[in-house]
Amino acid sequence: GALEGAVVVGGLSAIGAGLYSLGIPKDSILQYETALKPGKFALIAHGSVDDTTHAKEILTHTKPETLEHHQ
């Protein structure tokens, strides 16, 4: 489960463990967890390279604080 995964990846929260299971690098997960604490939010698009590239192109127009593309 997510909590077991949290122990394996160095004590990340359940959200962090879920992100890790999607292939998000641990450094980025720590950044996202820190951003979520003061009430910010993260939008994650998971899919094929074409789908995520298209999502990134759309999101770029919204001027996000940060935008990362993990493969």
N, C-alpha and C positions, 0 to 999 in steps of 0.2 A: 504494500500500500504506500500511500504518499508519505506517511510518517516514517516508515522503514527507509524509504528513499532519502528522507531528510538526513538521517543518520549517516548514510553512505556518502552523501555529498557534503559532509562537514557541518551538519547542524542547520541547514537551511530550513525555512518554514515550509509548510505544506504547499504554499504557492511556489516557493523556490524549487521544491522537489518536482512539482508539475512542470515548471519551465525547463528544468534540467532534463526531464523525460522527453521533451520536445526537441532537445538538442541545443538549447541555448547555453552558451559558455558560462561557467560559474562566475567570472568577473562581471558579466552583464547582469546576471541574476542578482547579485549583491547590489548593483546600481538600481535595478528595478525595485527591489524590496525597499531600499532607502527612499526612493521617490514615492512609493505608495504610502509610507507612514504619515506624511503630512497631508494626506487627502488627495493627492494627485491620482491619476489612473493610467493604466497601460492598455493599449489595444494591440492584440496579437492576431496576425493573419497567418494561418498555417495551411500550406498546400503545396502544389507543384511550384517549380521555379518560375514558370510563366505566371501563375496565379499570384505569387508573392511579389513578383516584380511589378505586376499590374497594380496590386494594392499599394505598393510603395509609391508608384507614380501618382495615384489618386491622393494619398495621404500627404504628399509633398505640398500640394496646393492648400492644405489646411494650416500650414506653417506650424508643425508640431515643435515642442521644445527640443526633443531629440527624435531621431528616426534611424533605426538600425535594421539591417537586413542580414539575418543569419542563415547560412546554408547548411 
